[in-house]
Amino acid sequence: MGLAKCPNGHIYNPRRYGKICPYCNMKTQDEAFAEKPLGFEPPVEILEETVRPVCGWIICIEGAKVGMDYKIHEGKNFVGRGDEMDIQILGDNEINRRNHAIIVYDPKNLNTMILPGDSSGIAYLNDKPVYVPLELNPYDIINLGQSRFLFVPLCGNNFSWGDLK
């Protein structure tokens, strides 16, 4: 038996706590859907949650999280291990906790750039250190810590979310 998730999104170990969430005393999602009270509405925050359209991805091709993809959104995406990072990469302790690198999608110029972070870690683009902003091209390789990532763009000259407005 793996982890359980309650309707409020809390994740916990059901072997230890059973079918009742230790944080909010609600039943696990499977149980909750079967016995959902009449008139149940999800919290307003869930209904009003804004969606940040994806503009590209980096996919781990070597390291602790092989196969994991990380979304790149419009504007600055701070990369590191910390919870406050836009792109949080766990499992590789050689990646700095905060701002190992910054990946930026610029909707005005329709390009994606990688910038050096303000931490002690060095990012590499196609095995060259990133000391200044560099443009990312499709399928470029980014090295962070002991991990390697493949850059896959969605937005650019052929498609942009601004085209749909």
C-alpha positions as CSV (number, residue, x, y, z in Angstrom):
1,M,0.0,0.0,0.0
2,G,1.4,3.4,-1.0
3,L,0.6,6.9,0.1
4,A,-3.0,8.2,0.4
5,K,-4.4,11.6,-0.5
6,C,-7.4,13.2,1.2
7,P,-9.8,15.6,-0.7
8,N,-7.9,18.6,0.8
9,G,-4.7,17.3,-0.9
10,H,-2.9,16.1,2.2
11,I,-0.7,13.1,1.5
12,Y,0.0,10.7,4.3
13,N,0.8,7.0,5.1
14,P,-2.4,5.0,5.4
15,R,-0.6,2.1,7.1
16,R,0.2,4.4,9.9
17,Y,-3.0,6.6,10.1
18,G,-5.7,4.4,8.4
19,K,-8.3,5.8,6.0
20,I,-8.7,9.1,8.0
21,C,-6.3,12.0,7.1
22,P,-4.2,12.9,10.2
23,Y,-4.3,16.6,9.2
24,C,-7.9,17.3,8.6
25,N,-9.8,14.1,9.7
26,M,-11.3,13.6,6.2
27,K,-11.4,10.2,4.5
28,T,-9.0,9.3,1.7
29,Q,-10.1,10.4,-1.8
30,D,-11.4,7.0,-2.8
31,E,-13.5,6.8,0.3
32,A,-14.6,10.4,0.1
33,F,-15.9,10.1,-3.5
34,A,-18.1,7.2,-2.5
35,E,-19.6,9.0,0.4
36,K,-19.5,12.7,-0.7
37,P,-22.1,14.7,1.2
38,L,-24.8,16.4,-0.8
39,G,-24.0,20.0,-1.8
40,F,-20.2,19.4,-1.4
41,E,-18.3,22.1,-3.2
42,P,-14.5,22.2,-3.5
43,P,-12.8,25.1,-1.8
44,V,-13.0,28.4,-3.6
45,E,-9.1,28.5,-3.9
46,I,-9.3,25.4,-6.1
47,L,-11.9,26.8,-8.4
48,E,-10.1,30.2,-8.7
49,E,-6.6,28.7,-9.2
50,T,-4.9,30.3,-12.1
51,V,-3.2,28.1,-14.7
52,R,0.2,29.1,-15.8
53,P,0.6,27.9,-19.4
54,V,3.6,25.8,-20.0
55,C,6.2,27.2,-22.5
56,G,8.6,24.3,-22.6
57,W,10.2,21.6,-20.5
58,I,13.5,20.3,-19.2
59,I,13.6,16.5,-18.9
60,C,16.1,14.7,-16.7
61,I,18.1,12.4,-19.0
62,E,20.8,11.5,-16.4
63,G,20.9,11.7,-12.7
64,A,18.6,11.0,-9.7
65,K,15.3,11.7,-11.5
66,V,15.7,10.2,-15.0
67,G,12.5,10.6,-17.0
68,M,11.1,13.4,-14.8
69,D,9.9,16.5,-16.6
70,Y,9.9,20.1,-15.3
71,K,7.7,22.8,-16.8
72,I,9.0,26.1,-17.9
73,H,6.5,29.0,-17.6
74,E,6.6,32.5,-19.0
75,G,9.0,34.8,-17.3
76,K,11.8,33.8,-14.9
77,N,11.9,30.2,-13.6
78,F,14.3,29.9,-10.7
79,V,15.9,26.4,-10.5
80,G,17.1,24.7,-7.4
81,R,16.2,22.1,-4.7
82,G,14.3,24.4,-2.4
83,D,10.5,24.5,-1.9
84,E,10.3,28.1,-3.1
85,M,11.9,27.3,-6.5
86,D,9.8,27.5,-9.7
87,I,11.6,24.4,-10.9
88,Q,12.3,22.2,-7.9
89,I,14.8,19.4,-8.6
90,L,15.1,16.9,-5.8
91,G,17.5,14.0,-5.4
92,D,20.7,15.6,-6.6
93,N,22.3,17.3,-3.6
94,E,24.9,19.0,-5.8
95,I,22.2,21.2,-7.2
96,N,22.0,24.3,-5.0
97,R,19.0,24.8,-2.8
98,R,18.3,28.3,-4.2
99,N,18.9,29.7,-7.7
100,H,21.4,27.3,-9.2
101,A,20.2,28.6,-12.6
102,I,17.4,30.7,-14.0
103,I,15.5,29.7,-17.2
104,V,13.5,32.5,-18.8
105,Y,10.9,32.4,-21.5
106,D,10.5,35.8,-23.0
107,P,7.1,36.1,-24.7
108,K,8.0,39.3,-26.5
109,N,11.1,37.9,-28.2
110,L,9.7,34.4,-28.4
111,N,12.9,32.8,-27.0
112,T,14.1,30.9,-23.9
113,M,17.3,31.8,-22.2
114,I,19.4,30.3,-19.4
115,L,21.1,32.6,-17.0
116,P,23.6,31.9,-14.2
117,G,22.1,31.7,-10.8
118,D,23.3,33.7,-7.8
119,S,24.5,30.5,-5.9
120,S,27.9,28.9,-5.9
121,G,26.7,26.2,-8.4
122,I,27.6,26.4,-12.1
123,A,25.1,25.5,-14.8
124,Y,26.5,24.1,-18.1
125,L,24.9,24.4,-21.5
126,N,26.1,21.8,-24.0
127,D,29.1,21.3,-21.6
128,K,30.1,25.0,-21.6
129,P,29.7,27.0,-18.4
130,V,26.9,29.5,-18.2
131,Y,28.4,32.8,-17.0
132,V,26.2,35.1,-19.1
133,P,22.7,34.7,-20.5
134,L,22.6,32.2,-23.4
135,E,19.7,31.3,-25.7
136,L,18.4,27.7,-25.5
137,N,17.8,25.8,-28.7
138,P,15.6,22.7,-29.0
139,Y,17.3,19.6,-27.5
140,D,20.1,21.5,-25.9
141,I,21.6,19.7,-22.9
142,I,21.8,21.5,-19.5
143,N,24.0,20.1,-16.7
144,L,23.1,21.0,-13.1
145,G,25.0,19.2,-10.3
146,Q,25.2,15.5,-11.3
147,S,22.1,15.7,-13.5
148,R,21.6,16.3,-17.2
149,F,18.5,17.8,-18.7
150,L,17.2,18.0,-22.3
151,F,15.4,21.2,-23.2
152,V,12.2,20.9,-25.2
153,P,10.5,24.1,-26.2
154,L,6.8,24.6,-26.8
155,C,6.6,28.3,-27.4
156,G,8.7,30.2,-29.9
157,N,8.4,31.3,-33.5
158,N,5.9,28.5,-34.4
159,F,3.6,28.8,-31.5
160,S,2.9,31.3,-28.7
161,W,0.1,31.6,-26.2
162,G,-0.2,35.2,-27.3
163,D,-1.3,34.0,-30.7
164,L,-4.5,32.6,-29.2
165,K,-5.7,35.8,-27.7
